[in-house]
Amino acid sequence: MQRFQLGEVEVTKVVEWEGEFAPARVIVPESPPELWQDNASWLAPDHWRPDTDAYHGAVQTWVLRSEGRTILVDTGVGNDRNRPQVPLFDHLSSDFLGRLAEAGVRAEDVDVVVNTHIHYDHVGWNTELRDGEWVLTFPRATYLIPRADQVYFDPRNAHRRPAPRDQQEQHRREGSLIVYADSIAPVLDRAVLWTGTHRIDGNLVLESAPGHTPGSSIVRLSSGSDRAVFVGDLLHSPVQILEPRYNSCFCEDPRQAAATRREVLERAADIGELVVPAHFGGAGAAEIRRDGSRLAVGRWVP
């Protein structure tokens, strides 16, 4: 468990799962092998395993304690889920709630849940299965969900979505119907569906960052002299810092995702924002710097 302080905000990383997920260029399809090989000295072992050419990542929640409230940024996969689109996490059984408790967070302590977007590995612990029904895991929390994603993934609007690009995307879309039913629909009575920007408190604000999904969002932290941006799935691998034009295989609108990624990373480099992605292993957060006309990792934090 990693904990660090940014101004008046305490940040804790709680990992649900970490390991090898898929071949590296399945996750970042357009990235050339040499991009990984040339940076193997620091990509391995937290982000890439050269011996297996496997992408290594994590599913985790960032716990923010700010202005007396406890805020979760994304809620992972969740237990007991039917996830045919990703067999690795089908009917997962983890001690995530126990790890939250080790971090000093009981379910009833959570005031705000932020879902940066509606993908299965960011909304799972919104709910838990009790007596055959999906109920709120965090009964006192307000759930902050981007309206654009709620509309896009609502099964009633499936006919509005463009045709799937391939069979893999069709499979993911079928799985998203299950995700919506078990992790989104049950919390809508406690949800704020926001657009554009949404201020959480004096230190934290949500901003739309579309491309990965229509409602994909980031959380900006500004407290004292410290700045950070929790970028959700704008990044899956550090190679996307080196080459922001390379998307993950999960991006709904690749062109928009690449443009948003570059914009967010360049701002982080220019104003000194710590970049905190959803799926990086190891330290999990990085300072970004400019390297001539390119971007690079300055250092890992903490």
C-alpha positions as CSV (number, residue, x, y, z in Angstrom):
1,M,0.0,0.0,0.0
2,Q,1.4,3.4,-1.0
3,R,0.4,6.6,0.6
4,F,1.6,10.2,-0.1
5,Q,0.6,13.7,0.6
6,L,-0.3,16.4,-2.0
7,G,-0.9,19.7,-0.3
8,E,-3.8,19.0,2.1
9,V,-4.9,15.9,0.3
10,E,-3.8,12.4,1.4
11,V,-3.5,9.9,-1.4
12,T,-3.5,6.1,-0.9
13,K,-3.3,3.5,-3.6
14,V,-5.3,0.3,-2.9
15,V,-4.6,-2.5,-5.4
16,E,-7.3,-5.0,-6.3
17,W,-5.2,-7.0,-8.8
18,E,-1.8,-6.8,-10.4
19,G,-0.1,-9.0,-12.9
20,E,0.4,-9.9,-16.6
21,F,-2.7,-9.1,-18.6
22,A,-2.0,-9.7,-22.3
23,P,0.8,-9.3,-24.9
24,A,2.1,-5.8,-24.9
25,R,1.0,-5.0,-28.4
26,V,-2.4,-6.3,-27.8
27,I,-2.9,-3.6,-25.2
28,V,-1.2,-0.9,-27.3
29,P,-1.6,-2.3,-30.8
30,E,0.2,0.3,-32.9
31,S,3.3,0.5,-30.7
32,P,6.4,-1.0,-32.4
33,P,8.4,-3.7,-30.6
34,E,11.5,-1.5,-30.5
35,L,9.6,1.1,-28.4
36,W,9.3,-1.4,-25.6
37,Q,12.8,-3.0,-26.2
38,D,14.6,0.4,-26.2
39,N,13.1,1.3,-22.9
40,A,13.2,-2.1,-21.2
41,S,15.6,-0.9,-18.5
42,W,12.8,1.0,-16.8
43,L,9.6,-0.5,-18.2
44,A,10.6,-3.9,-16.6
45,P,9.3,-5.3,-14.4
46,D,6.5,-3.0,-13.3
47,H,5.1,-2.3,-16.8
48,W,6.4,-4.9,-19.1
49,R,7.9,-8.4,-18.8
50,P,10.5,-8.8,-21.6
51,D,10.8,-12.6,-21.2
52,T,7.1,-13.1,-22.0
53,D,6.4,-9.8,-23.9
54,A,3.5,-9.3,-21.5
55,Y,1.9,-6.0,-20.6
56,H,2.0,-5.8,-16.8
57,G,-0.5,-3.6,-15.0
58,A,-2.8,-3.1,-12.1
59,V,-6.4,-2.6,-11.2
60,Q,-6.5,-0.2,-8.3
61,T,-8.4,2.5,-6.6
62,W,-7.0,5.8,-5.5
63,V,-8.3,6.9,-2.1
64,L,-8.3,10.7,-1.6
65,R,-8.9,12.2,1.8
66,S,-9.8,15.9,1.2
67,E,-11.6,18.5,3.3
68,G,-12.7,15.9,5.8
69,R,-14.2,13.5,3.2
70,T,-13.2,10.2,1.8
71,I,-13.3,9.9,-2.0
72,L,-12.6,6.9,-4.2
73,V,-11.4,7.3,-7.7
74,D,-12.6,4.3,-9.6
75,T,-13.7,1.0,-8.0
76,G,-12.0,-1.8,-10.0
77,V,-13.5,-5.1,-11.2
78,G,-15.5,-6.3,-8.2
79,N,-16.3,-9.8,-7.0
80,D,-18.8,-12.3,-8.3
81,R,-19.1,-10.7,-11.8
82,N,-20.1,-12.4,-15.0
83,R,-17.4,-11.0,-17.3
84,P,-17.4,-13.2,-20.5
85,Q,-15.5,-10.4,-22.3
86,V,-12.5,-10.8,-20.0
87,P,-12.1,-14.4,-18.6
88,L,-9.2,-13.3,-16.3
89,F,-11.7,-11.3,-14.2
90,D,-14.8,-13.5,-14.6
91,H,-16.2,-14.2,-11.1
92,L,-13.2,-12.6,-9.5
93,S,-12.8,-13.1,-5.7
94,S,-10.5,-10.6,-4.1
95,D,-10.1,-9.1,-0.6
96,F,-10.4,-5.6,-1.9
97,L,-12.7,-4.4,0.9
98,G,-10.3,-5.9,3.4
99,R,-7.5,-3.9,1.7
100,L,-9.6,-0.8,1.9
101,A,-10.0,-1.5,5.6
102,E,-6.3,-1.8,6.0
103,A,-6.0,1.7,4.5
104,G,-8.4,2.9,7.2
105,V,-11.5,3.0,5.0
106,R,-14.7,1.2,5.8
107,A,-17.5,1.0,3.2
108,E,-19.7,3.2,5.3
109,D,-16.9,5.9,5.5
110,V,-16.9,6.6,1.8
111,D,-18.5,9.9,0.9
112,V,-17.9,10.1,-2.8
113,V,-17.2,7.5,-5.5
114,V,-15.8,8.8,-8.8
115,N,-16.1,6.6,-11.9
116,T,-13.8,8.2,-14.4
117,H,-15.7,6.3,-17.1
118,I,-17.9,3.3,-17.5
119,H,-15.7,0.3,-18.2
120,Y,-15.9,-2.9,-16.2
121,D,-12.6,-2.3,-14.3
122,H,-13.6,1.1,-13.1
123,V,-17.1,0.6,-11.7
124,G,-17.1,-3.0,-10.3
125,W,-17.1,-2.2,-6.6
126,N,-19.9,0.3,-7.0
127,T,-22.0,-2.7,-5.9
128,E,-21.7,-6.1,-4.3
129,L,-23.8,-9.2,-4.5
130,R,-26.0,-9.8,-1.5
131,D,-28.8,-12.5,-1.4
132,G,-28.8,-12.6,-5.2
133,E,-29.1,-8.8,-5.7
134,W,-26.7,-6.1,-6.5
135,V,-26.6,-3.5,-3.7
136,L,-24.5,-0.4,-3.1
137,T,-21.1,-1.3,-1.6
138,F,-20.7,2.3,-0.3
139,P,-24.2,3.1,1.1
140,R,-23.5,6.7,2.1
141,A,-21.7,7.7,-1.0
142,T,-22.6,10.0,-3.9
143,Y,-21.6,8.4,-7.2
144,L,-20.2,10.8,-9.7
145,I,-20.7,9.4,-13.3
146,P,-20.1,11.2,-16.6
147,R,-23.5,11.7,-18.2
148,A,-22.0,11.1,-21.7
149,D,-21.0,7.6,-20.6
150,Q,-24.3,6.9,-18.9
151,V,-26.1,7.8,-22.0
152,Y,-23.7,5.9,-24.3
153,F,-23.7,2.6,-22.3
154,D,-27.4,2.6,-21.4
155,P,-28.8,-0.5,-23.1
156,R,-31.8,1.6,-24.2
157,N,-29.5,3.6,-26.4
158,A,-27.6,0.7,-28.0
159,H,-29.1,1.4,-31.4
160,R,-27.5,4.9,-31.5
161,R,-23.9,3.5,-31.3
162,P,-21.9,3.0,-34.5
163,A,-21.5,-0.6,-35.8
164,P,-18.7,-2.6,-34.0
165,R,-15.4,-2.4,-35.9
166,D,-14.7,-6.2,-35.4
167,Q,-15.8,-9.3,-33.5
168,Q,-13.7,-8.3,-30.5
169,E,-15.4,-5.0,-30.1
170,Q,-18.8,-6.7,-30.5
171,H,-17.9,-9.1,-27.7
172,R,-16.9,-6.1,-25.5
173,R,-20.2,-4.4,-26.2
174,E,-22.2,-7.4,-25.2
175,G,-20.2,-7.5,-22.0
176,S,-20.9,-3.8,-21.4
177,L,-24.6,-4.6,-21.1
178,I,-23.8,-6.8,-18.1
179,V,-21.6,-4.2,-16.6
180,Y,-24.3,-1.6,-16.8
181,A,-26.8,-3.9,-15.2
182,D,-24.7,-4.9,-12.2
183,S,-22.6,-1.9,-11.6
184,I,-24.4,1.2,-12.9
185,A,-28.1,0.8,-12.9
186,P,-28.3,-0.1,-9.2
187,V,-26.5,3.2,-8.2
188,L,-28.3,5.7,-10.4
189,D,-30.6,6.8,-7.6
190,R,-27.4,7.9,-5.7
191,A,-25.6,9.3,-8.7
192,V,-24.8,12.7,-10.0
193,L,-24.6,12.6,-13.8
194,W,-22.3,15.5,-14.7
195,T,-21.1,17.2,-17.9
196,G,-18.2,19.5,-18.8
197,T,-16.7,20.0,-15.3
198,H,-17.8,19.1,-11.8
199,R,-16.1,20.5,-8.7
200,I,-15.9,17.9,-5.9
201,D,-14.4,20.3,-3.3
202,G,-11.9,23.1,-3.0
203,N,-9.0,20.8,-4.0
204,L,-10.5,18.5,-6.6
205,V,-12.4,19.0,-9.9
206,L,-13.6,16.6,-12.5
207,E,-13.1,17.5,-16.2
208,S,-14.3,15.8,-19.3
209,A,-11.4,14.1,-21.3
210,P,-13.2,12.3,-24.1
211,G,-11.9,9.7,-26.5
212,H,-11.3,6.5,-24.5
213,T,-15.0,6.6,-24.0
214,P,-17.4,9.5,-24.8
215,G,-17.5,10.5,-21.2
216,S,-14.0,9.7,-20.1
217,S,-12.8,12.1,-17.5
218,I,-9.9,13.2,-15.3
219,V,-9.6,14.4,-11.8
220,R,-7.4,17.5,-11.3
221,L,-6.0,18.1,-7.8
222,S,-4.7,21.5,-6.8
223,S,-3.8,22.0,-3.1
224,G,-1.2,24.4,-1.9
225,S,1.8,24.3,-4.3
226,D,1.0,20.7,-5.4
227,R,-0.7,19.7,-8.6
228,A,-1.8,16.3,-9.9
229,V,-4.1,14.8,-12.5
230,F,-5.7,11.4,-12.1
231,V,-6.0,10.4,-15.8
232,G,-8.0,7.2,-15.6
233,D,-7.5,5.2,-18.9
234,L,-5.9,8.0,-20.9
235,L,-2.8,5.9,-20.2
236,H,-2.5,2.1,-19.9
237,S,1.3,2.0,-20.4
238,P,4.2,4.5,-20.0
239,V,5.0,4.0,-23.7
240,Q,2.0,6.2,-24.3
241,I,3.8,9.0,-22.5
242,L,6.7,8.6,-24.9
243,E,4.3,8.4,-27.9
244,P,0.9,9.8,-27.1
245,R,-0.4,9.0,-30.5
246,Y,-0.6,5.3,-29.6
247,N,-3.9,4.3,-28.2
248,S,-4.9,1.3,-26.1
249,C,-7.1,-1.4,-27.7
250,F,-10.0,-0.2,-25.5
251,C,-10.3,3.3,-26.9
252,E,-13.8,4.0,-28.4
253,D,-12.7,7.0,-30.5
254,P,-8.9,6.5,-31.2
255,R,-8.4,9.9,-32.9
256,Q,-10.0,11.8,-30.1
257,A,-8.3,9.7,-27.4
258,A,-4.8,10.5,-28.9
259,A,-5.6,14.2,-29.0
260,T,-6.9,14.3,-25.5
261,R,-3.9,12.3,-24.2
262,R,-1.4,14.6,-25.8
263,E,-3.2,17.7,-24.4
264,V,-3.3,16.4,-20.9
265,L,0.3,15.2,-20.8
266,E,1.7,18.4,-22.3
267,R,-0.1,20.5,-19.7
268,A,1.2,18.2,-17.0
269,A,4.8,18.7,-18.2
270,D,4.4,22.4,-18.5
271,I,2.8,23.1,-15.1
272,G,4.3,20.3,-13.1
273,E,1.3,18.2,-12.5
274,L,1.9,14.7,-11.2
275,V,0.3,12.2,-13.6
276,V,-1.6,9.4,-11.8
277,P,-3.0,6.7,-14.2
278,A,-5.4,4.0,-13.3
279,H,-3.4,0.9,-14.3
280,F,0.3,1.6,-13.8
281,G,2.1,-0.9,-11.6
282,G,4.9,0.0,-9.3
283,A,4.9,3.5,-8.0
284,G,1.9,4.2,-10.1
285,A,2.4,7.9,-10.5
286,A,4.9,9.9,-12.6
287,E,6.3,13.4,-13.2
288,I,6.4,14.2,-16.9
289,R,9.0,16.4,-18.6
290,R,9.6,17.7,-22.1
291,D,12.6,16.1,-23.9
292,G,13.0,18.4,-26.9
293,S,9.8,18.0,-28.9
294,R,8.9,14.8,-27.1
295,L,7.7,13.8,-23.6
296,A,9.4,11.6,-21.1
297,V,9.1,10.3,-17.6
298,G,10.9,12.6,-15.2
299,R,10.7,10.5,-12.1
300,W,8.4,8.0,-10.4
301,V,6.5,9.1,-7.3
302,P,6.5,8.4,-4.4
